[in-house]
Structures are given as C-alpha cells and as structure tokens.
Amino acid sequence: PIEGFYYTAVTEDIVLIYFNNGMHLIFEKSERWFRLSHLQWANNFTIGLNYNHIVQGQSHLSDVVIKHGEDEIAHLHAQWNLQNKIGQLILLNNETDAEVLATYEYDQFGDLVTATTQDAHQYTYQYHKHLLTQYSDLTGRLLHLEWDGEGADARAYHEYAEGGNDESTLQWDENIRLTYVANAHGDETWYYYDYEGYNYRIV
C-alpha cells in the first residue's frame, strides 16, 4: 500500500502492524486499550515490553527485553516509587547483577524535578502549574521557557539559555499551518505543516 504498512487484527485482543521494510509491531489489548508489546526487525532483533507493575487494578510498564534471536542482549527493569511513577531504570545483567542506569525524583505535584544518570550527573527541572519553565543540561547550564498561557493548551514560545545565547522564539501564523522560529540574531526559519500536523517544508 501507499502507506507502507499492513494492519491486521490477529484476534480480538491482538493487532499486528507489518511494515514493508520487514519490521512489525504487535499490540495487545489491556484493561481498556491496545498497547505495544513486541517489536521485531528483519534482522531478527526484537524488543519485548512487559506490563507487570499493578496499580489500582491496572498494569503498567515494568520491563523492556532486547533480544537477537533467542539471545538476550539487555533487560531493563522499571522500578516504581510510592507516587506510582518510575523511580529507577535498572539494567539486569543476570539474576543477581543489577546496575542502576537512571534515578528520577518528583515533587508533591508529580512533576519530574531531577533525573540522575549512572555517573551521578544530573538534569534538573522547574515548573509553573505543571508547565516546564527551567531545566539544566549535564553541564549545569540553565535553559528557560516562556509560555503563552497557563493551561493545558499553552504553548512554549520562547526558550533561551543563560546569558541570552541559544535563544529561540516561536510565532504561529493565524491563517495557515506555519511556524516562524527566530534565533538570538533575529534570523528566521519557517516550518510548514500539512493538515495532519506533519512538517513538509522548511524555508
């Protein structure tokens, strides 16, 4: 087909999407919706997603297993915290050897405030009414975001780093699906989008 993939309902609870390049995705029905459970490529690499963490009767992502054929390449386990959010990502090398890859901390509102890597480097985040207003990269440099509102439909229109460099300002055309992005020097790039929201032209 023109779209480059085939869609079929294997059973009432299993949906298969097969792409022309040989990749296929399997979605399995959970409590209320279908969710991705398996990815496979033509070279026989696979990713399996397990949902064994149960919260209030609903299952959530617990493990990601990467294989080549029958050989397990990596097994990532998501450790959930008391806020029912992922608190750690753990690499399980075998039944007894575990390595923490990342640790996540949240505020009382459930917003992510720190993400720490296995090398003890840290990203930090600040919010206003759940909208991200400041974050840091691994060098500790702060970047700031300004929004055109405070609700769920607010859009970030201005991002800048400390000292005013790496600045971007966004404006949206009122008549067509076009976004203007200006850098710190005032140079503009125009992004055109189709009716489905896909970018098809950059000027």
Disulfide bonds with the S-S distance in Angstrom:
none
